[in-house]
Amino acid sequence: MTVHQLSVFIENKSGALVRVLQLLKQENIQLIASTIADTADFGIFRIICSEPEKACRVLKEAGVAVSLCEVFAVELDDRPGKAADAIEIFASEGISISYLYSFLLNGKGVLIFRTDNAEKAAEVIASNGLSVIEEKDLSRLL
């Protein structure tokens, strides 16, 4: 019920981000979604992509600090308030969201998030009929 996300640790200096993007480009790995959270010295570049295991291997082999983790990808109707409705469901069950980013694709909203309680989040998703995007379905997003 989850997808793999890369978390790439990059220095906040000119050329660091382009190096990561060029490595993925050379391997023909398609980005689906990404976000950067930064501090003064470094950033965390979070990526959902077409081939996360391959991307992780390629980046590690190039000496880039990267990790792979599981996140949820919930698909929503593209209507005002749908993200709020979804997050309210998790909050009402006492589930904290560690981080979240979203995007629109093919007329649907997609929320990517990580939580402190993945097992309970999966139960809440199932019991509330939320639509999730699974790893095997990522290709339909491209």
C-alpha positions in Angstrom: 0.0 0.0 0.0 3.1 2.2 -0.2 5.6 3.6 -2.7 9.3 4.0 -2.4 10.7 7.5 -2.0 14.4 8.5 -2.3 15.7 11.0 0.3 18.9 12.6 -1.2 21.1 14.6 1.1 22.7 17.4 -0.8 24.8 20.4 0.1 23.3 23.9 -0.4 25.8 24.9 -3.0 25.7 25.6 -6.7 25.8 22.4 -8.8 24.8 19.9 -6.1 21.2 19.5 -7.3 22.1 19.4 -11.0 24.6 16.6 -10.3 21.8 14.4 -8.8 19.4 15.3 -11.7 22.1 14.5 -14.3 22.8 11.1 -12.8 19.1 10.2 -12.9 18.8 11.6 -16.5 21.8 9.5 -17.6 20.0 6.4 -16.4 16.7 7.4 -18.0 14.9 7.5 -14.6 11.7 9.6 -14.8 10.9 11.9 -11.9 7.2 11.8 -10.9 7.3 14.2 -8.0 9.9 15.9 -5.9 10.4 18.4 -3.1 13.3 20.0 -1.3 13.4 20.8 2.4 16.5 22.8 3.3 18.6 24.1 6.2 21.5 26.5 6.0 24.0 23.8 5.1 22.2 21.0 3.3 18.9 20.0 1.8 16.8 16.9 1.6 15.6 16.2 -1.9 12.7 13.8 -1.7 11.9 12.0 -5.0 9.2 9.7 -6.3 10.5 8.2 -9.5 10.0 5.5 -12.1 12.7 3.2 -10.8 13.5 4.0 -7.1 15.7 1.0 -6.4 17.8 1.6 -9.5 18.0 5.3 -8.7 19.1 4.6 -5.2 21.9 2.3 -6.4 23.1 4.7 -9.1 23.3 7.6 -6.6 25.1 5.5 -4.0 27.6 4.3 -6.6 28.2 8.0 -7.4 28.9 8.8 -3.8 25.7 10.6 -3.1 24.1 10.2 0.3 20.7 8.7 -0.3 18.2 6.5 1.5 15.1 4.7 0.4 11.9 4.6 2.5 8.2 3.9 2.1 5.6 6.6 1.9 1.9 6.7 1.2 0.5 8.0 -2.0 -3.2 8.8 -1.7 -5.1 9.8 -4.8 -7.9 12.3 -4.5 -10.5 14.0 -6.6 -9.2 17.4 -7.9 -11.7 19.5 -5.9 -11.1 22.1 -3.3 -11.0 20.7 0.2 -10.2 17.1 -0.6 -6.7 17.2 0.8 -8.1 18.8 4.0 -10.7 16.0 4.2 -8.1 13.3 3.9 -5.7 14.7 6.4 -8.6 15.3 8.8 -9.3 11.5 8.7 -5.7 10.8 9.9 -5.8 13.5 12.5 -9.0 12.2 14.0 -7.3 8.8 14.4 -4.4 10.4 16.2 -2.0 9.8 13.3 0.7 12.4 12.9 2.0 13.4 9.5 5.8 13.8 9.5 5.9 15.5 6.1 3.6 15.8 3.1 3.8 17.1 -0.5 1.3 17.0 -3.2 0.8 17.5 -6.9 -1.9 17.2 -9.6 -1.6 14.6 -12.4 -4.0 13.4 -15.0 -6.9 15.3 -13.3 -6.3 13.8 -9.8 -4.6 15.1 -6.7 -1.9 13.0 -5.2 -0.8 13.4 -1.5 2.6 11.9 -0.7 3.2 11.6 3.0 5.1 9.8 5.8 3.7 9.1 9.2 4.8 8.1 12.6 2.5 5.0 12.5 2.4 3.4 9.0 0.5 0.3 10.2 -2.4 2.4 11.7 -2.3 4.7 8.7 -2.8 1.7 6.4 -5.8 0.5 8.5 -7.3 4.0 8.3 -6.8 4.2 4.6 -8.5 0.8 4.1 -11.4 1.5 6.5 -12.2 4.9 5.0 -12.0 3.8 1.4 -9.2 6.1 0.4 -7.6 5.4 -2.9 -3.9 4.7 -2.8 -1.3 4.5 -5.5 0.9 1.5 -5.1 4.5 1.0 -6.5 3.3 -1.3 -9.3 0.8 1.4 -10.4 3.4 4.2 -10.7 3.9 3.6 -14.4 0.3 4.7 -15.1 1.2 8.2 -13.7 3.8 8.7 -16.4 
